[in-house]
Amino acid sequence: MQLVAKTLFGLEEILQKELENLGAQNIKAGNRVVTFEGDKELMYRCNLWLRTAIAVLTPIAEFRFRDEKDLYRQYSKLDFSKYLTLDKTFAVKGAVHSKLFNYTQFPMLVLKDAIADQFRDKYNERPSVDTERPQVVFDVYISENNCVVSLNSSGAPLFQRGYRRNTGEAPLNEVVAAGLLYLSGWDAKSNFIDVFCGSGTLPIEAALMANGIPSNIARKGYAFQNWADYDEVLWNKIYDEAPKVPKRNLGFRIIGSDIDGDVILKARENIKTLPLGKTIEFEVKDFNDVVVPEGGGTLISNPPYGERLAEYEIGDLYQNIGNYFKRNLAGYTCWIMSSNFDALKRIELKPSKKIQLFNGSLDCDFRRFDIFKGSLVEHKYGAPMQPREPKRYKKKEE
Ligand SMILES: C[S@@+](CC[C@H](N)C(=O)[O-])C[C@H]1O[C@@H](n2cnc3c(N)ncnc32)[C@H](O)[C@@H]1O
């Protein structure tokens, strides 16, 4: 059957690789989606294993329509009783890119009405809508006059992994975190550090990868479990086969640190729901004081951007990050994700790679800085840089 995995801007190729590894066929990456073919077993596996997908869909109809009325007519031709029964709740989600609609939620409301009307006509009753925890989720994708209606096999988005009970103020989306780890080229066999780890999203996703445990191992439930054709035996087999025990000795370290003791407490609470044992070392520390293990590795952090956590002298913070890299991170590949492009320049190291990504609606750069062993780091304008002592950040005057 035809399947579609939705993702975020910039993660399409990564998701394509994940799908190749799961044995998907005819894989094609598009804009925030990857289409592929596979059977029910693959669909179940994708929901459990894909780290960079938001949802896995199965298209049920594709058609062209002239206007709003025609859209309703086309929707009404579908037999919704194949996918939904009166005792199940449902929701309609989707994305609309069409000049035909001023209000982009409208095509989703029209589908909701078409479903309700069809049930009322047939059974004198209609299933209830539940936008919070729907049992059956329909997805609408409209591009100009073309409409694809799909069933969303995931239900709640796949970044809702089930392990995050507590967060800091600006937590990273779990799918973005997994995407950053893959994009960085971290091999999951060497040291991984995040010195602004907040509630721990990056170290947690890293530890799951390093132990070969699916990111969704702690998630409770998927929409496909409410479908009429749900194969519980097959799902249990797939779930039971997945590794759930951490490796005894990874042979390298995964460290998450943050200056805020409360968020580190939250991070420690979060990992309790996961089979990660002592894989992650969480520390309460100013990043300037974090001592990284010898032998090199990868550092990925998303420091404050100055948007949501406005109390810092943000430029000074980024200058300190650059100095910290030069002083302490020889042999490491360091990556910073930020939407604050002015502050990023204050790192004063020439990035060897820049990748455009979004953190929610914020346009961000994910920049790589290679810190070489035994040599002074070159300033971006050519002059060698002497590592400087940290300039502690100042809180802004109230
Ligand atoms: C954007 S948040 C990181 C969110 C994190 N990636 C997550 O998923 O929860 C930035 C974090 O930087 C921390 N921070 C700010 N200044 C710091 C400093 N000087 N040293 C270490 N951490 C700092 C904040 O406490 C905050 O948790």
The ligand as a MOL file (V3000), in Angstrom:
LIG
                    3D

  0  0  0     0  0            999 V3000
M  V30 BEGIN CTAB
M  V30 COUNTS 27 29 0 0 0
M  V30 BEGIN ATOM
M  V30 1 C 16.6730 26.7630 24.6080 0
M  V30 2 S 16.8890 26.0330 26.1740 0 CHG=1
M  V30 3 C 17.4180 24.4080 25.7920 0
M  V30 4 C 16.2590 23.4690 25.7300 0
M  V30 5 C 16.6410 22.0270 25.6240 0
M  V30 6 N 17.2960 21.7240 24.3590 0
M  V30 7 C 15.4180 21.1280 25.8370 0
M  V30 8 O 15.0790 20.3800 24.9290 0
M  V30 9 O 14.7940 21.2200 26.8960 0 CHG=-1
M  V30 10 C 18.3590 26.7970 26.7090 0
M  V30 11 C 18.8650 26.3140 28.0620 0
M  V30 12 O 20.0950 26.9780 28.3120 0
M  V30 13 C 20.2390 27.0550 29.7060 0
M  V30 14 N 21.3110 28.0390 30.0030 0
M  V30 15 C 21.2790 29.3760 29.9110 0
M  V30 16 N 22.4620 29.9060 30.2540 0
M  V30 17 C 23.2990 28.8810 30.5510 0
M  V30 18 C 24.6620 28.7840 30.9440 0
M  V30 19 N 25.4210 29.8620 31.1260 0
M  V30 20 N 25.1840 27.5400 31.1160 0
M  V30 21 C 24.4320 26.4290 30.9470 0
M  V30 22 N 23.1220 26.4700 30.6100 0
M  V30 23 C 22.5590 27.6830 30.3980 0
M  V30 24 C 18.8600 27.4280 30.1950 0
M  V30 25 O 18.7000 27.0780 31.5700 0
M  V30 26 C 17.9690 26.6130 29.2470 0
M  V30 27 O 17.5800 25.3990 29.8430 0
M  V30 END ATOM
M  V30 BEGIN BOND
M  V30 1 1 1 2
M  V30 2 1 2 3
M  V30 3 1 2 10
M  V30 4 1 3 4
M  V30 5 1 4 5
M  V30 6 1 5 6
M  V30 7 1 5 7
M  V30 8 2 7 8
M  V30 9 1 7 9
M  V30 10 1 10 11
M  V30 11 1 11 12
M  V30 12 1 11 26
M  V30 13 1 12 13
M  V30 14 1 13 14
M  V30 15 1 13 24
M  V30 16 1 14 15
M  V30 17 1 14 23
M  V30 18 2 15 16
M  V30 19 1 16 17
M  V30 20 1 17 18
M  V30 21 2 17 23
M  V30 22 1 18 19
M  V30 23 2 18 20
M  V30 24 1 20 21
M  V30 25 2 21 22
M  V30 26 1 22 23
M  V30 27 1 24 25
M  V30 28 1 24 26
M  V30 29 1 26 27
M  V30 END BOND
M  V30 END CTAB
M  END
